[in-house]
């Protein structure tokens, strides 16, 4: 018997000491409920997340409800035995925590609060029209993740910008907090509603790019197109890094097998692809940001740690890009390199069970993104094609 055991799956977590369960966590994604039990239920914590971004957390001791925290719009309300004991206005908390970073020369603050795909599309197509629509005279872009800052450098270096590591928990696109107006791109309800709409409507009726344009209050005629720029220093850093791993820049294929939302595809596919490309005389670079993908059995592929700008700069030199659909796909569309994109289903997540591959392809495909050379892009529904057939189709284009 082990002194300590910890097991986890997509729906459950358990911790034991000497075989005795001290902690259990169960997750019901459809009901958006997460339940944690300590010492067999002596203390029980239940958390409910709702589609509109609100939530409720309850703590029971010996079966009696003692403390509740409710998220009501932009307030946290704390109750003890059913009576309100405290209220925390999140708008005031935000002001207290972050306003010292904002110089008063700016009138409107644009806070980037999304993953790489939505931020890339916003900065590429929408930011100029959104700023114009809001009649901002001195706007400031706020990157809340380091890769946001990199994307601003590539797409909007002319707009004043800063990086602040922050957790944005506000509901609503626009807030007026003197002396600024704050615009959030985007809020949690938007993301959840987009996913709900894509999953629960006929294929093709809803698309995440159209939903983004509508969220920002824009029309298709308002959109423009910003081309990605490559800062010289970042390109030089990329060249230094790939020189150390001996990548053949004259003849290589760029692979990106990772994604956050799409489930990972069979590693056997990536291993077979790498080895087949080596047999054809191509070098292979695999863009990896974690150690989840092992690629055991793959021969002599190259990899190293690259920033988003460096990865983009490298991919622009590739003969072809093969990748699992992710937010990184939206960035690499501007490389104008022939690209094969693999689509898998979305896994379980807050407020949702899984989403079929067909709905993912219809709702997040590239066909509805403007100013893209669709002749260079192929998209594969991996639930409708065998691993071997997909490999054959990809390899026949690489000569």
C-alpha positions in Angstrom: 0.0 0.0 0.0 1.3 3.4 -1.0 1.7 6.2 1.5 0.1 8.7 -0.9 -1.9 8.1 -4.1 -3.3 10.6 -6.5 -5.3 9.6 -9.6 -7.1 11.8 -12.1 -9.2 11.6 -15.3 -11.2 14.1 -17.3 -14.1 13.9 -14.8 -12.6 12.8 -11.5 -9.6 13.4 -9.1 -8.9 11.3 -6.0 -6.2 11.7 -3.3 -5.5 8.9 -0.8 -3.3 8.4 2.2 -2.6 4.8 3.2 -5.6 3.8 1.1 -8.0 6.2 2.9 -9.6 8.7 0.6 -9.0 12.3 1.9 -10.2 14.2 -1.2 -12.5 13.5 -4.2 -13.3 15.9 -7.1 -16.0 15.1 -9.6 -16.8 17.3 -12.6 -20.1 17.3 -14.6 -19.4 19.3 -17.6 -22.9 19.4 -19.0 -24.3 20.7 -15.7 -21.1 22.9 -15.2 -20.8 21.5 -11.7 -17.6 20.8 -9.9 -17.8 19.0 -6.5 -15.0 18.5 -4.0 -15.3 16.3 -0.9 -12.9 16.4 1.9 -12.7 13.4 4.3 -15.7 11.7 2.8 -17.9 14.7 2.7 -17.1 16.3 6.1 -16.4 19.4 4.0 -18.1 19.6 0.6 -17.5 22.4 -1.9 -19.8 22.7 -5.0 -19.1 25.2 -7.8 -21.6 26.0 -10.7 -20.6 27.9 -13.8 -23.3 29.4 -16.1 -23.3 30.3 -19.7 -23.7 34.0 -19.0 -20.4 34.1 -17.1 -22.0 34.1 -13.6 -21.2 31.4 -11.1 -22.1 30.1 -7.6 -19.9 28.4 -5.0 -21.2 26.6 -1.9 -19.4 25.2 1.1 -21.1 22.7 3.3 -19.7 21.5 6.7 -21.3 18.3 8.1 -24.1 18.6 5.5 -25.1 22.1 6.4 -24.8 25.0 4.0 -22.6 27.5 5.7 -21.0 29.8 3.1 -22.1 30.8 -0.5 -20.3 33.0 -3.0 -22.4 34.1 -5.9 -21.2 35.9 -9.0 -23.9 38.4 -10.0 -22.9 40.3 -13.1 -19.7 42.1 -12.0 -20.1 41.6 -8.2 -19.2 38.7 -5.9 -21.8 38.4 -3.2 -20.9 36.4 0.0 -23.6 34.8 2.2 -23.3 33.0 5.5 -26.3 30.8 6.4 -28.3 32.6 3.7 -27.5 36.2 4.8 -25.4 38.6 2.8 -22.2 39.4 4.7 -20.1 41.0 2.0 -20.2 42.3 -1.6 -17.1 42.8 -3.7 -17.6 45.0 -6.8 -15.2 43.6 -9.4 -15.1 46.9 -11.3 -13.6 48.7 -8.2 -11.2 45.8 -7.7 -10.1 46.1 -11.2 -9.5 49.9 -10.8 -7.6 49.4 -7.6 -5.4 46.7 -9.0 -4.6 48.0 -12.5 -5.3 51.7 -13.0 -1.8 52.7 -11.9 -0.5 51.2 -15.1 -2.6 53.4 -17.4 -1.1 56.8 -18.3 -3.8 59.5 -18.3 -2.7 60.7 -21.7 -4.9 57.8 -23.0 -8.6 58.1 -23.2 -9.6 54.5 -24.1 -8.1 51.3 -22.9 -8.4 48.2 -25.1 -7.8 45.1 -23.0 -7.0 41.9 -24.9 -8.7 39.1 -23.1 -8.7 36.1 -25.4 -6.5 33.3 -26.8 -4.2 33.7 -29.8 -6.8 33.0 -32.5 -9.3 35.7 -31.5 -6.6 38.2 -30.7 -4.9 37.6 -34.1 -8.2 38.1 -36.0 -9.1 41.2 -33.9 -5.7 42.9 -34.6 -5.6 41.8 -38.2 -9.1 42.7 -39.4 -11.0 44.6 -36.7 -8.9 46.8 -34.5 -8.8 49.9 -36.8 -12.6 49.9 -37.4 -13.3 49.2 -33.7 -11.2 52.2 -32.6 -12.8 54.4 -35.2 -16.3 53.3 -34.2 -15.5 54.2 -30.6 -14.1 57.6 -31.6 -11.0 57.0 -29.5 -8.5 59.8 -29.7 -5.6 58.2 -27.8 -6.1 54.5 -27.5 -3.9 52.1 -25.5 -3.7 48.4 -26.2 -3.2 46.2 -23.1 -1.7 42.7 -23.7 -2.7 40.4 -20.8 -0.5 37.5 -22.0 3.1 37.7 -23.3 2.1 36.4 -26.7 -0.5 39.2 -27.1 2.4 41.6 -26.8 4.3 39.7 -29.6 1.2 39.8 -31.8 0.9 43.6 -31.3 4.5 43.9 -32.3 3.8 42.1 -35.5 0.4 43.6 -36.4 -0.1 47.0 -34.5 3.3 48.4 -33.5 2.0 51.9 -34.4 -0.7 51.7 -31.6 0.6 52.5 -28.1 0.7 49.2 -26.1 1.8 47.7 -22.8 1.9 44.3 -21.2 0.3 43.7 -17.8 0.0 40.2 -16.5 -3.6 40.2 -15.3 -6.6 37.9 -14.9 -9.6 39.6 -16.4 -12.9 38.6 -14.8 -15.2 41.3 -16.1 -18.5 40.7 -17.8 -19.4 43.2 -20.6 -17.6 44.7 -23.6 -17.5 48.3 -22.4 -17.1 50.0 -19.0 -16.7 53.6 -18.1 -14.5 54.0 -15.1 -13.3 57.6 -14.8 -11.1 58.9 -16.4 -11.1 56.0 -19.0 -13.4 53.9 -21.1 -12.4 50.3 -21.0 -13.1 47.9 -23.9 -12.7 44.1 -23.3 -11.9 41.9 -26.3 -13.6 39.6 -25.3 -15.6 38.6 -22.2 -16.4 35.0 -20.9 -20.1 35.1 -21.9 -19.0 35.8 -25.5 -16.8 32.8 -25.8 -19.4 30.5 -24.2 -22.2 31.8 -26.4 -20.1 31.3 -29.5 -19.4 27.7 -28.6 -23.0 27.1 -27.6 -24.2 28.5 -30.9 -21.8 26.5 -33.1 -22.6 23.3 -31.2 -26.4 23.7 -31.2 -27.1 24.9 -34.7 -26.9 23.4 -38.2 -23.5 23.2 -39.6 -22.2 26.4 -41.1 -24.9 28.6 -39.5 -22.5 30.0 -36.8 -18.8 30.9 -37.2 -16.4 32.2 -34.6 -15.1 35.0 -36.9 -18.5 36.3 -37.8 -19.4 36.2 -34.1 -16.3 38.2 -33.2 -17.2 40.9 -35.8 -20.7 41.1 -34.4 -19.5 41.3 -30.8 -17.4 44.3 -31.7 -20.4 45.9 -33.3 -18.8 45.9 -36.8 -19.9 45.0 -40.3 -17.9 43.2 -43.0 -17.6 46.4 -44.9 -15.7 47.9 -41.9 -13.0 45.3 -41.9 -9.4 46.1 -43.1 -6.3 43.9 -43.3 -3.1 44.5 -41.4 -0.1 42.5 -42.7 2.2 40.9 -40.2 5.6 42.5 -39.8 8.8 40.7 -38.8 10.9 42.6 -36.3 14.5 42.2 -37.3 15.7 41.2 -33.8 13.2 38.4 -33.6 14.1 37.0 -37.0 17.8 37.1 -36.0 17.0 35.2 -32.8 15.1 32.6 -34.7 18.0 32.1 -37.1 20.4 31.7 -34.2 18.2 29.1 -32.5 17.7 27.0 -35.6 21.4 27.1 -36.5 22.1 25.4 -33.2 19.8 22.5 -34.0 21.1 22.2 -37.5 17.7 22.7 -39.3 18.0 22.7 -43.1 16.2 26.0 -43.9 16.3 25.2 -47.6 14.2 22.1 -47.4 12.0 21.5 -44.3 8.4 21.0 -43.3 6.9 22.7 -40.3 4.7 20.6 -38.0 2.5 21.9 -35.2 0.7 19.0 -33.5 -0.5 20.8 -30.3 -3.8 22.5 -29.5 -5.8 23.6 -26.5 -9.4 23.1 -27.6 -9.0 20.4 -30.3 -8.2 17.0 -28.9 -4.7 15.7 -29.8 -4.6 13.4 -32.8 -3.0 10.0 -32.8 0.7 10.4 -32.3 1.3 7.5 -34.7 0.2 9.9 -37.4 2.8 12.5 -36.6 5.6 9.8 -36.2 4.7 8.2 -39.5 4.6 11.7 -41.2 8.0 12.7 -39.7 9.6 9.5 -40.9 8.1 9.6 -44.3 9.3 13.2 -44.8 12.8 12.1 -43.8 12.7 9.3 -46.4 11.8 12.0 -49.0 14.9 14.0 -48.0 13.1 16.7 -46.0 14.2 18.0 -42.7 11.3 18.3 -40.1 10.7 21.0 -37.5 8.1 20.2 -34.8 6.8 23.2 -32.9 6.3 22.0 -29.3 5.3 24.1 -26.3 4.9 21.3 -23.7 6.0 17.8 -23.0 2.6 16.1 -23.6 3.5 14.9 -27.1 6.4 12.4 -27.0 6.7 11.3 -30.7 8.4 8.1 -29.7 9.8 6.3 -32.8 10.1 9.5 -34.9 13.5 9.8 -36.5 15.8 12.9 -36.2 13.2 15.7 -36.1 14.2 19.1 -34.9 12.6 21.3 -32.3 13.5 24.2 -30.0 11.8 26.8 -27.9 10.5 29.6 -30.1 8.3 32.7 -29.4 5.2 33.2 -31.5 7.1 35.7 -33.7 10.1 33.4 -34.1 7.8 30.4 -34.9 6.0 32.6 -37.5 9.4 33.7 -39.0 10.5 30.1 -39.3 7.3 28.8 -40.8 7.5 31.4 -43.6 10.6 29.5 -44.8 8.9 26.1 -44.8 8.0 24.1 -47.9 4.7 23.2 -46.2 2.9 23.5 -42.8 1.0 20.6 -41.3 -0.9 21.4 -38.1 -3.7 20.5 -35.7 -6.3 23.3 -35.7 -5.5 25.8 -33.0 -5.3 29.6 -32.5 -1.8 29.4 -33.9 -3.4 28.5 -37.2 -4.8 32.0 -37.5 -1.4 33.4 -37.1 0.3 31.1 -39.6 -2.3 31.9 -42.3 -0.3 35.0 -43.0 2.8 33.0 -43.9 1.1 32.2 -47.2 2.8 28.8 -47.1 0.8 25.8 -48.3 -0.9 24.4 -45.3 -2.7 21.2 -44.2 -5.0 21.7 -41.2 -6.3 18.7 -39.2 -9.6 19.1 -37.3 -10.6 16.9 -34.3 -13.4 17.3 -31.8 -13.3 19.6 -28.9 -12.9 17.9 -25.5 -15.0 18.3 -22.4 -14.8 21.8 -20.9 -16.7 24.2 -18.5 -20.3 24.4 -19.6 -19.9 21.9 -22.4 -19.6 18.3 -23.2 -17.5 17.5 -26.3 -18.2 19.1 -29.7 -18.1 17.0 -32.9 -15.4 17.4 -35.4 -17.9 18.4 -38.1 -19.1 21.2 -35.9 -15.6 22.3 -35.1 -14.7 22.4 -38.8 -17.9 24.3 -39.7 -17.6 26.8 -36.8 -13.8 27.3 -36.8 -12.8 26.6 -40.4 -10.7 29.1 -42.4 -13.1 29.4 -45.3 -15.0 32.4 -43.8 -11.8 34.3 -42.9 -11.2 37.1 -45.5 -8.1 37.9 -47.6 -6.7 34.4 -47.3 -5.4 32.4 -50.3 -7.7 29.4 -49.9 -5.9 27.7 -52.8 -3.0 27.0 -50.5 -5.1 25.6 -47.6 -6.6 22.1 -47.2 -8.7 21.1 -44.2 -9.2 17.6 -43.0 -12.1 16.3 -40.8 -10.2 13.6 -39.0 -13.4 11.7 -38.0 -14.1 11.1 -41.7 -10.7 10.1 -43.0 -8.3 7.3 -42.0 -4.9 8.1 -40.7 -3.3 6.4 -43.7 -5.4 8.2 -46.3 -4.6 11.5 -44.7 -0.9 10.8 -44.8 -1.1 9.8 -48.4 -2.9 13.1 -49.4 -0.4 15.2 -47.5 2.7 13.4 -48.7 1.7 13.5 -52.4 1.8 17.4 -52.2 5.4 17.4 -50.8 8.0 16.8 -53.5 
